[in-house]
Amino acid sequence: MSTTVVTPFKHEDHDHDHCVDDALARAERQCERRGVRLTPIRRRVLELIWHRHEPMKAYDLLDMLRAERRSAAPPTVYRALDFLLEEGLIHRIESLNAYVGCGDPDRPHVGQFLICQHCNAVAEMNDADVHQVLADKAGDLGFQVNTQTIEINGLCPTCRDQGYALNAV
């Protein structure tokens, strides 16, 4: 199987409004097919995540919601995030404790994430072979894999082209 770029790094020619509209339309269709409700608050949280096109922390989302709805509280955001995660509409970037939109929510997959150390941009790719090799190697060690998240840190094309250097780990 080949590597699929699910969500590329954004670029100058990127039609951001179209991207957000497409993500919301896909989410609405998926929720309808699954018989679950994409409530206004869930939809708004998803829209905010896609609109920023970079990892969003829960409390940043809360601040944005409070600007619109004074009554927004942490449980509201966390419940919406839990729903969006469960439905495969977003992913959690563990190392940043933040969330990004899933570019291919119609197809269950294990994403691998490329995270820019300078601007925090994230691209999602999916390579089932990578997932399977890691699961097989873990099994060889007697380890049973439950979940798998791969996060690769480096420089996105824009930051690399602008001359930013990698931060040593």
VOBA-1610 file (N, C-alpha, C; in pm, whole numbers, padded with zeros to 5 digits, always signed):
BEGIN
Met+00085-00119+00000Met+00000+00000+00000Met+00088+00124+00000Ser+00045+00227-00066Ser+00123+00349-00073Ser+00081+00447+00035Thr+00165+00547+00051Thr+00136+00652+00148Thr+00036+00749+00088Thr-00065+00784+00164Thr-00166+00880+00123Thr-00150+01006+00206Val-00141+01121+00140Val-00141+01248+00213Val-00286+01282+00237Val-00327+01278+00362Val-00466+01301+00398Val-00493+01450+00409Thr-00407+01520+00479Thr-00417+01665+00494Thr-00279+01724+00472Pro-00256+01791+00359Pro-00123+01846+00334Pro-00099+01973+00414Phe+00028+02017+00415Phe+00056+02149+00473Phe-00014+02252+00386Lys-00066+02357+00448Lys-00132+02459+00367Lys-00026+02536+00289His-00067+02591+00176His+00025+02662+00089His-00044+02787+00036Glu+00031+02869-00037Glu-00022+02998-00083Glu-00149+02984-00166Asp-00157+02881-00248Asp-00272+02864-00337Asp-00392+02799-00268His-00380+02776-00140His-00484+02705-00065His-00611+02790-00055Asp-00724+02733-00095Asp-00854+02799-00084Asp-00912+02761+00052His-00881+02841+00152His-00913+02807+00290His-01064+02798+00315Asp-01140+02892+00264Asp-01285+02889+00285Asp-01346+02761+00226His-01301+02725+00107His-01349+02603+00043His-01312+02481+00127Cys-01192+02481+00181Cys-01143+02370+00264Cys-01232+02353+00388Val-01261+02462+00456Val-01345+02458+00576Val-01485+02411+00540Asp-01542+02468+00434Asp-01677+02429+00390Asp-01683+02280+00356Asp-01581+02230+00287Asp-01577+02087+00252Asp-01572+02000+00377Ala-01488+02039+00473Ala-01474+01961+00597Ala-01606+01956+00672Leu-01676+02068+00680Leu-01804+02071+00750Leu-01910+01990+00676Ala-01911+01998+00544Ala-02008+01920+00466Ala-01982+01770+00482Arg-01854+01730+00480Arg-01821+01588+00501Arg-01866+01543+00639Ala-01844+01627+00740Ala-01883+01594+00877Ala-02034+01577+00888Glu-02109+01668+00827Glu-02255+01660+00831Glu-02304+01532+00764Arg-02248+01499+00648Arg-02288+01376+00578Arg-02255+01252+00661Gln-02136+01251+00719Gln-02095+01135+00798Gln-02185+01118+00920Cys-02213+01226+00990Cys-02300+01216+01108Cys-02440+01169+01069Glu-02490+01219+00958Glu-02622+01176+00911Glu-02622+01026+00880Arg-02518+00979+00810Arg-02508+00836+00777Arg-02500+00749+00902Arg-02433+00799+01005Arg-02414+00721+01128Arg-02529+00738+01227Gly-02618+00830+01197Gly-02732+00852+01285Gly-02696+00922+01415Val-02594+01007+01410Val-02555+01086+01527Val-02575+01234+01495Arg-02586+01314+01600Arg-02617+01456+01581Arg-02492+01542+01586Leu-02473+01619+01481Leu-02370+01721+01481Leu-02439+01849+01529Thr-02445+01863+01661Thr-02516+01976+01722Thr-02447+02107+01683Pro-02515+02219+01702Pro-02452+02347+01668Pro-02318+02369+01740Ile-02307+02330+01866Ile-02180+02352+01937Ile-02071+02260+01883Arg-02105+02135+01853Arg-02007+02042+01795Arg-01960+02093+01659Arg-02058+02140+01581Arg-02024+02192+01448Arg-01934+02314+01461Arg-01964+02401+01556Arg-01885+02523+01572Arg-01742+02490+01617Val-01727+02394+01709Val-01593+02354+01753Val-01515+02298+01633Leu-01580+02214+01554Leu-01514+02160+01435Leu-01476+02272+01338Glu-01566+02365+01320Glu-01539+02478+01230Glu-01420+02560+01279Leu-01413+02586+01409Leu-01300+02662+01464Leu-01168+02588+01444Ile-01171+02457+01463Ile-01049+02377+01443Ile-01005+02386+01297Trp-01097+02366+01205Trp-01060+02372+01064Trp-01022+02513+01021His-01089+02611+01076His-01061+02749+01034His-00917+02790+01067Arg-00866+02744+01179Arg-00729+02779+01218Arg-00625+02701+01138His-00660+02583+01093His-00570+02500+01013His-00436+02475+01082Glu-00441+02470+01213Glu-00324+02435+01294Glu-00378+02374+01422Pro-00295+02305+01497Pro-00344+02241+01620Pro-00406+02343+01716Met-00521+02306+01770Met-00594+02394+01862Met-00604+02327+01998Lys-00569+02400+02102Lys-00583+02350+02238Lys-00727+02374+02285Ala-00773+02291+02376Ala-00911+02299+02424Ala-00943+02437+02483Tyr-00850+02491+02561Tyr-00880+02620+02624Tyr-00876+02735+02524Asp-00800+02722+02415Asp-00806+02822+02309Asp-00943+02817+02241Leu-00993+02696+02221Leu-01128+02681+02166Leu-01231+02741+02260Leu-01214+02716+02389Leu-01307+02771+02488Leu-01307+02924+02483Asp-01190+02985+02476Asp-01182+03132+02467Asp-01255+03184+02344Met-01238+03115+02232Met-01305+03158+02109Met-01457+03143+02121Leu-01500+03033+02183Leu-01644+03013+02202Leu-01703+03116+02299Arg-01627+03148+02403Arg-01677+03247+02501Arg-01695+03384+02439Ala-01617+03414+02336Ala-01634+03542+02266Ala-01770+03545+02196Glu-01824+03428+02164Glu-01953+03418+02096Glu-02067+03385+02192Arg-02036+03302+02292Arg-02135+03253+02388Arg-02076+03263+02527Arg-02118+03357+02603Arg-02062+03377+02737Arg-02076+03253+02825Ser-02177+03174+02800Ser-02205+03058+02885Ser-02115+02938+02854Ala-02032+02946+02753Ala-01946+02832+02718Ala-01856+02798+02837Ala-01846+02668+02867Ala-01767+02621+02980Ala-01679+02505+02935Pro-01574+02475+03011Pro-01485+02365+02972Pro-01556+02233+02940Pro-01654+02189+03021Pro-01719+02062+02986Pro-01785+02064+02848Thr-01836+02180+02808Thr-01899+02193+02677Thr-01798+02163+02567Val-01679+02222+02579Val-01575+02202+02478Val-01526+02058+02480Tyr-01500+02006+02599Tyr-01448+01869+02608Tyr-01548+01766+02558Arg-01675+01787+02584Arg-01777+01695+02531Arg-01780+01700+02378Ala-01772+01821+02323Ala-01770+01836+02177Ala-01646+01769+02119Leu-01530+01790+02181Leu-01406+01728+02133Leu-01414+01576+02141Asp-01469+01524+02250Asp-01484+01378+02264Asp-01571+01322+02152Phe-01682+01390+02123Phe-01770+01345+02015Phe-01696+01347+01881Leu-01627+01458+01852Leu-01557+01472+01724Leu-01446+01368+01709Leu-01378+01337+01819Leu-01277+01231+01817Leu-01340+01095+01791Glu-01447+01067+01864Glu-01515+00938+01852Glu-01567+00915+01710Glu-01612+01021+01646Glu-01665+01010+01509Glu-01555+01017+01404Gly-01430+01035+01445Gly-01319+01039+01351Gly-01309+01168+01272Leu-01370+01274+01323Leu-01371+01403+01252Leu-01249+01488+01286Ile-01183+01457+01397Ile-01061+01526+01437Ile-00963+01423+01491His-00838+01467+01506His-00734+01387+01570His-00674+01468+01684Arg-00624+01397+01783Arg-00553+01462+01893Arg-00404+01448+01867Ile-00335+01561+01869Ile-00189+01562+01857Ile-00136+01556+02000Glu-00094+01438+02039Glu-00056+01411+02178Glu+00053+01504+02228Ser+00159+01523+02149Ser+00274+01601+02196Ser+00239+01748+02218Leu+00136+01797+02152Leu+00095+01936+02166Leu-00029+01951+02253Asn-00090+01839+02291Asn-00216+01840+02364Asn-00316+01931+02291Ala-00329+01904+02161Ala-00412+01989+02076Ala-00481+01901+01972Tyr-00570+01963+01896Tyr-00656+01891+01803Tyr-00646+01950+01663Val-00656+01862+01562Val-00658+01905+01422Val-00773+01832+01353Gly-00823+01891+01246Gly-00927+01827+01168Gly-00874+01707+01092Cys-00958+01608+01073Cys-00921+01490+00993Cys-00964+01514+00849Gly-00871+01500+00757Gly-00900+01523+00617Gly-00973+01409+00548Asp-00983+01294+00614Asp-01049+01179+00553Asp-01132+01104+00657Pro-01236+01169+00710Pro-01313+01106+00817Pro-01401+00990+00770Asp-01420+00977+00639Asp-01506+00871+00587Asp-01441+00733+00598Arg-01309+00731+00610Arg-01236+00605+00609Arg-01156+00592+00738Pro-01186+00493+00820Pro-01107+00474+00943Pro-00960+00452+00908His-00872+00520+00977His-00729+00507+00950His-00648+00549+01071Val-00525+00507+01071Val-00429+00550+01172Val-00340+00651+01102Gly-00346+00775+01146Gly-00267+00878+01080Gly-00127+00889+01136Gln-00040+00935+01051Gln+00093+00975+01094Gln+00098+01126+01071Phe+00152+01198+01168Phe+00146+01343+01164Phe+00285+01403+01153Leu+00301+01494+01059Leu+00425+01569+01042Leu+00401+01706+01105Ile+00480+01739+01207Ile+00457+01861+01285Ile+00576+01954+01270Cys+00550+02076+01224Cys+00657+02174+01208Cys+00698+02228+01345Gln+00827+02219+01374Gln+00880+02267+01502Gln+00879+02419+01511His+00869+02487+01397His+00873+02633+01402His+00734+02695+01409Cys+00645+02655+01319Cys+00513+02720+01311Cys+00399+02633+01362Asn+00428+02509+01401Asn+00329+02412+01450Asn+00230+02366+01344Ala+00256+02393+01216Ala+00170+02339+01111Ala+00175+02187+01117Val+00064+02124+01083Val+00056+01978+01086Val+00002+01928+00952Ala+00068+01827+00899Ala+00016+01754+00783Ala-00012+01612+00829Glu-00118+01555+00776Glu-00153+01418+00811Glu-00131+01329+00690Met-00064+01218+00713Met-00050+01118+00608Met-00093+00984+00665Asn-00120+00891+00577Asn-00162+00759+00620Asn-00087+00655+00538Asp-00013+00572+00605Asp+00056+00461+00541Asp+00027+00337+00623Ala-00063+00254+00574Ala-00104+00134+00648Ala+00014+00040+00670Asp+00111+00041+00578Asp+00229-00045+00595Asp+00309-00005+00719Val+00325+00125+00741Val+00396+00173+00860Val+00323+00125+00985His+00193+00142+00986His+00112+00097+01099His+00129-00052+01123Gln+00123-00131+01016Gln+00131-00276+01030Gln+00268-00321+01076Val+00374-00261+01022Val+00511-00297+01064Val+00528-00274+01213Leu+00483-00159+01262Leu+00496-00129+01405Leu+00413-00225+01489Ala+00292-00255+01445Ala+00207-00349+01520Ala+00271-00488+01522Asp+00327-00530+01408Asp+00393-00661+01401Asp+00515-00667+01492Lys+00598-00563+01488Lys+00718-00560+01573Lys+00680-00558+01720Ala+00576-00483+01754Ala+00529-00481+01893Ala+00482-00621+01933Gly+00410-00687+01843Gly+00363-00823+01869Gly+00478-00920+01889Asp+00586-00902+01811Asp+00705-00987+01826Asp+00763-00975+01967Leu+00742-00860+02029Leu+00791-00836+02165Leu+00688-00874+02270Gly+00577-00932+02225Gly+00472-00972+02319Gly+00381-00859+02360Phe+00388-00748+02288Phe+00309-00630+02322Phe+00186-00625+02233Gln+00071-00602+02294Gln-00053-00589+02219Gln-00086-00442+02205Val-00092-00394+02082Val-00117-00253+02054Val-00265-00223+02068Asn-00296-00116+02139Asn-00433-00068+02152Asn-00456+00047+02054Thr-00377+00151+02067Thr-00386+00265+01976Thr-00246+00299+01929Gln-00240+00372+01820Gln-00111+00407+01764Gln-00119+00549+01709Thr-00032+00635+01758Thr-00021+00770+01707Thr+00126+00795+01677Ile+00154+00836+01556Ile+00292+00865+01517Ile+00301+01014+01488Glu+00392+01080+01556Glu+00414+01223+01537Glu+00561+01243+01502Ile+00584+01303+01387Ile+00720+01326+01339Ile+00742+01476+01337Asn+00846+01521+01408Asn+00877+01664+01418Asn+00986+01702+01319Gly+00972+01820+01261Gly+01071+01870+01166Gly+01030+02008+01119Leu+01058+02040+00994Leu+01022+02169+00938Leu+00930+02151+00818Cys+00823+02229+00815Cys+00733+02227+00700Cys+00805+02292+00581Pro+00755+02272+00460Pro+00821+02329+00343Pro+00837+02482+00350Thr+00736+02551+00401Thr+00742+02697+00408Thr+00853+02742+00502Cys+00858+02685+00622Cys+00961+02726+00719Cys+01100+02684+00671Arg+01109+02567+00610Arg+01238+02522+00556Arg+01285+02619+00448Asp+01194+02658+00357Asp+01230+02749+00248Asp+01266+02888+00299Gln+01211+02925+00416Gln+01243+03055+00475Gln+01372+03052+00555Gly+01437+02937+00560Gly+01569+02927+00622Gly+01570+02896+00770Tyr+01457+02857+00826Tyr+01457+02820+00968Tyr+01532+02690+00986Ala+01599+02679+01099Ala+01678+02559+01129Ala+01601+02467+01221Leu+01634+02340+01215Leu+01574+02243+01306Leu+01623+02268+01447Asn+01534+02253+01542Asn+01571+02260+01683Asn+01624+02124+01724Ala+01739+02122+01787Ala+01794+01995+01835Ala+01709+01943+01949Val+01694+01814+01954Val+01614+01752+02059Val+01704+01705+02170
//
